[in-house]
Amino acid sequence: MKAYELLFFVSPSIDEETRAATMKRVETTIAAGNGAIDNVDEWGKRKLAFEINGLTDGDYTLVDFHAEPENIAELDRVLRITDAIVRHMIVKRTDRD
């Protein structure tokens, strides 16, 4: 398995229940591909560099995880169709195994 990092943000006006459901969906998608979450770091509300979909702030979450490379495409697909997630980025970590 390879080490990856997922950074995503949701609207800061989203309710806590929807935010938890979004994180649960990310967790289940990673687990479905036999991946493992190492760490979840909630950064909280941050100012965006430019306006996206009428938003000037975003509520960020950073997820460190291990997964097989072929399962990243499925995770990316799920993140794209999840309405609560405004933007996301998955990066392969070369500094860890």
Solvent accessible surface area in square Angstrom, and as a share of the most:
residue,aa,sasa,rsa
1,M,118,0.53
2,K,89,0.38
3,A,2,0.01
4,Y,14,0.05
5,E,42,0.19
6,L,0,0.00
7,L,37,0.18
8,F,5,0.02
9,F,11,0.04
10,V,0,0.00
11,S,23,0.15
12,P,48,0.30
13,S,103,0.67
14,I,43,0.22
15,D,83,0.43
16,E,126,0.56
17,E,143,0.64
18,T,50,0.29
19,R,24,0.09
20,A,58,0.45
21,A,61,0.47
22,T,7,0.04
23,M,24,0.11
24,K,120,0.51
25,R,100,0.36
26,V,2,0.01
27,E,60,0.27
28,T,67,0.39
29,T,21,0.12
30,I,8,0.04
31,A,64,0.50
32,A,87,0.68
33,G,16,0.15
34,N,121,0.62
35,G,13,0.13
36,A,48,0.38
37,I,57,0.29
38,D,71,0.37
39,N,80,0.41
40,V,56,0.32
41,D,60,0.31
42,E,110,0.49
43,W,90,0.31
44,G,25,0.24
45,K,130,0.55
46,R,120,0.44
47,K,153,0.65
48,L,18,0.09
49,A,106,0.82
50,F,133,0.56
51,E,112,0.50
52,I,15,0.08
53,N,128,0.66
54,G,57,0.55
55,L,39,0.19
56,T,69,0.40
57,D,31,0.16
58,G,0,0.00
59,D,24,0.12
60,Y,35,0.13
61,T,2,0.01
62,L,27,0.14
63,V,0,0.00
64,D,14,0.08
65,F,0,0.00
66,H,35,0.16
67,A,4,0.03
68,E,57,0.26
69,P,63,0.40
70,E,129,0.58
71,N,43,0.22
72,I,30,0.15
73,A,75,0.58
74,E,78,0.35
75,L,4,0.02
76,D,35,0.18
77,R,120,0.44
78,V,9,0.05
79,L,3,0.01
80,R,173,0.63
81,I,90,0.46
82,T,14,0.08
83,D,146,0.76
84,A,19,0.14
85,I,15,0.07
86,V,35,0.20
87,R,122,0.44
88,H,46,0.20
89,M,108,0.48
90,I,38,0.19
91,V,64,0.37
92,K,105,0.44
93,R,52,0.19
94,T,125,0.73
95,D,102,0.53
96,R,84,0.31
97,D,148,0.77
